[in-house]
Amino acid sequence: MEKNTTILLASASPRRAELLHAAGINFSVHISPHKEPHRKPNSIPTQLWPMCLAFNKAQATQTHLENKSPAMAIRGFDSQAIILAADTIVVESERILNKARNRVHAQQILTSLSGKTHQVITGICLMSTDGKHHRLTSATATCRLHLTKRQLETYLNTNLWKGKAGAYGIQDDHDPFVTLLQGDITTVIGLPMQLLKQELATFLHE
């Protein structure tokens, strides 16, 4: 990626920031003002939903930057920056398992995943004043059979389930019960790095 390219991460996720840092990609964080809907419209296929959410986050961020451009310039933001947005969902038996609302909800989600294989879909969107790209990819993971009450309580006590689709983080040290079966683990974490690098290369040379 060109050294002068500015990436704005439209996400508050520390996990996405960690993945970008690890890849050596320079970026700034500008949290998207987009409010995620509570449920998916019936007209949108489940497989496409995370890509739609990523696009909406990027678009809301771009609009916000355009409306606040003088202030953003003072704070060092580049109006020509590439906005990066992403969204991840967990799907089990055609059901979308969103982020847990509270501890009880997290326990219900993890119990429903116990012993089952599920799909994790992450959509990304790159957007600038010159254009936009949006893509998605998926991975398959499985949750250990027969999670015990003690295992659940131990994990729930860590609070690592907070803010994560499916109420778990496959990268967490305290989460030994989810195994990747197929796909890129960064897709499950929330930002598919292989796909992102491919899309950035294409985006920058169009």
Helices and strands as residue ranges (DSSP letters): E 7-9, H 14-22, E 27-29, G 46-48, H 49-67, H 69-74, E 82-92, E 95-97, H 103-113, E 117-128, E 131-143, H 149-158, E 178-182, H 185-189, H 193-204
